[in-house]
Each structure stands twice: as C-alpha cells, then as structure tokens.
Amino acid sequence: MRALSLAALGITLAFAPTARAEDPVQSAQTLIQEQIEAFLHDDAATAYSFAAPGIKALFPDKDTFFAMVKKSYQPVYHPGNYAFGKSRAIDNGAVVYQEVLITGRDDKDWTAIYEITRQPDGNYKINGVQILPNTTSEGI
C-alpha cells in the first residue's frame, strides 16, 4: 500500500509542472515578462521571437520590429516598473487579454493591454498591444 501511495505521489509530482505550464493566463504572463526582459537587455531577436505571425507579417524582421517598439511603445520597451493587472482568457484559453500596469522611467503611468493567442503548435505568442496613458485598472 505504501509503495502504491509513493507511486501515486511520484506521478502527481511528475505531471504538476505540466498542468501549471498549460494555464493560459500564467503562460501569457510568462511570455510578456520574458519579452519585457528581452527589451530591457536590447535583445531584439528574443523580443521578436514572442511576436505572433500577424505581427511578423507587418514587421518582417527583428530590426524593423525593434525600431517600431522603441518609437511607439517606449513604456513597454523600457518600463521603470510594471505589474500584472486583470486578465481574461476566452475560447478555452485560445486568446488571453492581459493588463499590464506600467510606470515609465519618466514616472508617467500607463496601461498596456496585451492580446496573446495560442498558436497551432500550442505555444502562445503576442498578437498585439494597446497602450493607454495615465489610466487606472478598469478591467478588461
């Protein structure tokens, strides 16, 4: 009986990380955090790797993408501080909307709303970001 309990515990522990990794909101937050880290390190190739195919169609190489982010999304490119706000997963996690509350390096407050989409291979990619100045969390 004890061996059976240990085997069951081992199986449970073996599959626990997989269950967490498949949580759409957690996956989206991890993706966003990793892209922001890439921006902070000026790592264009890594930052670009998180973009969905539709974004890559608009910005067909990492340098064009990176230049656009630097110009139009400065608070996301180099935030002073950020925290995850509200989130919503729809269509069984096929799309996740994630609010990110940002204080820029200039001390201005921003809200970025990320759209994260699950790709045919099961991975999530960033499909778009809307950035709003001087806002507070109103929900998604």
N, C-alpha and C positions, 0 to 999 in steps of 0.2 A: 504494500500500500504506500509506504514511504517513497519507494522508487517511482511509483506512478505519479505521486504528488510532485516530486522533483522534476520528472519529465514534463509534466504539465506546466510547471513554473518556467522551465527552460524554453518550452515552445512559446509561452506567453511573452517572455522577455525577448525572444528572437524576433517576434512579429511586432512588438511595441513601437520601435522606431519607424517601421513602415507605415503604421497607422497614423502617426503624427505627421510624417512626410506627405501624406496624401490629404491632409487638411487644407482645403483651398485657401482659406484666409491666412493660415500660417505660411503656406507656400508663397502667397503673394507678398506678405510682409518680408520674408527672407529675400525674395527677388529684389524688392525695392531697396532694402538695406544694402544688399550686395552691389546694386547699381550705384547707389549714392557713394558707397566706399570707393568704387572704381572712379567716379567723378572726382572725389577728394584726392585721389592719387594720380589724377590726369591720365588714367588708363583708358584710352579711347576704345581699344579693341575689346576689353572686357565689358565696358559700359554698352557698347554696340551689340554685344552678344545677347543681351537681355531684351532687345527690341523684337517685336513681332514682325512677321513678314510684310504686313502693310506699311509699317514704319520704314522697314528696309527698302521697300519699293519707292518711297518718297525720298529717302536719303540712302543712295545705293552703296555708300562706303563709309567707313568709320570716321574719316576726317570731316566729311560733309555733315554727318550726324553730330559729331562733337562740336563743330562750329555753330550749328543751329542751337544746341543746348546752351552753350556759353552765352550766345546772344539773347535768346528768348526765355531761358529758364534759369537765370542766374541763382535764384534762391535754392533750386534743386541741385544745380551744378556744384555750388559750394555753400551749403547751409551753415549757419552759425550753430544751430541746434534744431533738432526735429524729434517729433514723437508721432506714433500712430494714433489716429483718431478712430472714428467709426468705420465699420466695414460692412459690406453686404455681398454675399455670394448668391448668384442666381443660376438657374438651369442646372441644378445639381453640381454647382461648382465650375461650370464651363466658363463663367465670367465672374470676376471679383472686382468690386469697386472698393478702393481703399483710400481713406482720407489720411493725409499726412500734414500735420501742423508744423510749420517751419518758422523759425525766427532767423532772418537773414543776418549776414555779418554786419549789415548796416542797422540792425535792431528793428527792422520792419517785419511785421507778421504777415504770413502767407498761409493759404490752404491749397494744397495740391490734391487733386482727385485723380487717382490712377485707375485706369481700366486694364485689368490683367486678364488675358484669355488663355484657356487651355488649348494647346496645340494638338494636332492629330497623334503625335507621339506621346502625349500625356504630360509633357512639360508645360510650364506656364511662361508666358512672355508678356512684356509691357506693350499694350496696344495703343496707348495714348495717355496724356497727362494734361489736365486742365489746371491752370494755376490762377488763384484769385487773391488779390491783395487785401490786406487788412481785414480779414474775416475771422469769425469765430465758428466753432463747430456747430453746424445746424443739422447735421445728419445727412445721410445720402438718400 
